[in-house]
Amino acid sequence: MRPFSVTLSVWLVLILTAWNILRAWTSLSWSQALTEFSTSLSPTVSAVIGGVWAIIGIILWWAMWQRKAWAGGMLLGAGTGYMVWFWGERFLFQNPRPNAWFAVIVHLGILVIIFLASKSFSREAHERTTETPKTE
């Protein structure tokens, strides 16, 4: 049985992966309309960013599902990278939004869940190696 923080993280990765697949597809299929209304990011850049995060999410979801030992480190790195990318895009390309405090609180909560889940993955990997040591 997986810890609750790991289950939440698996669902979070799956939802964000689906979101980025949708972002990439929408940017490509609606590129003419996005160009016409002069969005802050070009549709091609938005599609590439969505595609990169979708690939990272698919790899991470697979690693978490297979309980790979390196999934915890990748989860922590990808989560931190996604937060940095989100806030960078928000500050550089978006107009100021009134919901900044809500976004900060939600992201801090998500980072706590990701941190707990990454510790659970490293603990599981340690327990697997100590329970079944290799004999030569």
C-alpha positions as CSV (number, residue, x, y, z in Angstrom):
1,M,0.0,0.0,0.0
2,R,1.4,3.4,-1.0
3,P,1.4,6.3,1.3
4,F,-1.3,8.9,0.7
5,S,1.3,11.6,-0.3
6,V,2.6,9.3,-3.0
7,T,-1.0,8.7,-4.3
8,L,-1.6,12.4,-4.4
9,S,1.6,13.0,-6.2
10,V,0.8,10.3,-8.8
11,W,-2.5,12.0,-9.5
12,L,-0.9,15.4,-9.6
13,V,1.6,14.3,-12.1
14,L,-1.1,12.6,-14.2
15,I,-3.3,15.8,-14.2
16,L,-0.4,18.1,-15.0
17,T,0.7,15.8,-17.8
18,A,-2.8,15.8,-19.3
19,W,-2.9,19.6,-18.9
20,N,0.4,20.0,-20.8
21,I,-0.7,17.6,-23.6
22,L,-3.8,19.7,-23.9
23,R,-1.7,22.9,-23.9
24,A,0.6,21.6,-26.7
25,W,-2.3,20.3,-28.8
26,T,-4.3,23.5,-28.4
27,S,-1.3,25.7,-29.2
28,L,-0.7,23.8,-32.4
29,S,-4.3,23.6,-33.5
30,W,-5.3,27.1,-32.6
31,S,-2.1,28.8,-33.6
32,Q,-3.7,31.1,-36.1
33,A,-6.2,32.5,-33.6
34,L,-3.5,32.8,-30.9
35,T,-1.3,34.7,-33.4
36,E,-4.2,36.9,-34.4
37,F,-4.9,38.0,-30.8
38,S,-1.2,38.4,-30.1
39,T,-0.7,36.2,-27.0
40,S,2.3,36.8,-24.8
41,L,4.0,33.6,-25.9
42,S,4.1,32.5,-29.5
43,P,2.0,29.3,-30.2
44,T,5.1,27.4,-31.2
45,V,6.9,28.2,-28.0
46,S,3.8,27.4,-25.9
47,A,3.5,24.0,-27.8
48,V,7.1,23.2,-27.2
49,I,6.9,24.0,-23.5
50,G,3.8,21.9,-23.2
51,G,5.3,19.0,-25.1
52,V,8.5,19.1,-22.9
53,W,6.5,19.1,-19.7
54,A,4.2,16.4,-21.0
55,I,7.2,14.1,-21.8
56,I,8.7,14.8,-18.4
57,G,5.4,14.0,-16.8
58,I,4.9,10.7,-18.7
59,I,8.4,9.6,-17.7
60,L,7.8,10.6,-14.1
61,W,4.4,9.0,-13.9
62,W,5.8,5.7,-15.3
63,A,8.7,5.8,-12.8
64,M,6.3,6.5,-9.9
65,W,4.0,3.7,-11.0
66,Q,6.8,1.2,-11.3
67,R,8.2,2.4,-8.0
68,K,11.6,3.1,-9.4
69,A,14.2,4.2,-6.8
70,W,15.1,7.4,-8.8
71,A,11.4,8.5,-9.0
72,G,11.6,10.4,-5.7
73,G,14.6,12.5,-6.9
74,M,13.0,13.2,-10.3
75,L,9.7,14.1,-8.6
76,L,11.4,16.6,-6.4
77,G,13.4,18.1,-9.3
78,A,10.5,18.1,-11.7
79,G,8.2,19.7,-9.1
80,T,10.7,22.4,-8.3
81,G,11.4,23.0,-12.0
82,Y,7.7,23.2,-12.8
83,M,7.1,25.8,-10.0
84,V,10.1,27.9,-11.2
85,W,8.8,27.7,-14.8
86,F,5.2,28.6,-13.7
87,W,6.3,31.7,-11.6
88,G,8.8,32.7,-14.3
89,E,6.1,32.7,-17.0
90,R,3.7,34.4,-14.6
91,F,6.0,37.3,-13.8
92,L,7.5,37.7,-17.3
93,F,4.6,37.1,-19.7
94,Q,1.3,37.5,-17.9
95,N,-0.5,40.6,-16.7
96,P,-0.8,40.9,-12.9
97,R,-3.4,38.7,-11.4
98,P,-5.3,39.3,-8.2
99,N,-5.1,35.7,-7.1
100,A,-1.3,35.7,-6.3
101,W,-1.7,34.8,-2.7
102,F,-3.9,31.8,-3.6
103,A,-1.3,30.6,-6.1
104,V,1.5,31.0,-3.5
105,I,-0.5,29.0,-0.9
106,V,-1.5,26.2,-3.3
107,H,2.1,25.9,-4.6
108,L,3.5,25.7,-1.1
109,G,1.0,23.0,-0.2
110,I,1.9,21.1,-3.4
111,L,5.6,21.4,-2.6
112,V,5.0,19.9,0.9
113,I,3.2,16.9,-0.7
114,I,6.0,16.5,-3.2
115,F,8.6,16.6,-0.5
116,L,6.8,14.0,1.6
117,A,6.2,11.8,-1.4
118,S,9.9,12.0,-2.5
119,K,10.9,10.9,1.0
120,S,8.5,8.0,0.8
121,F,10.1,6.9,-2.5
122,S,13.6,7.0,-1.0
123,R,12.4,5.1,2.1
124,E,10.7,2.4,-0.1
125,A,13.9,2.1,-2.1
126,H,16.0,1.7,1.0
127,E,13.6,-0.9,2.5
128,R,13.7,-2.9,-0.8
129,T,17.5,-3.0,-0.7
130,T,17.7,-4.0,2.9
131,E,14.9,-6.6,2.8
132,T,16.4,-8.4,-0.2
133,P,20.2,-7.9,-0.1
134,K,22.2,-9.4,-3.0
135,T,24.2,-12.4,-2.1
136,E,27.2,-13.3,-4.1
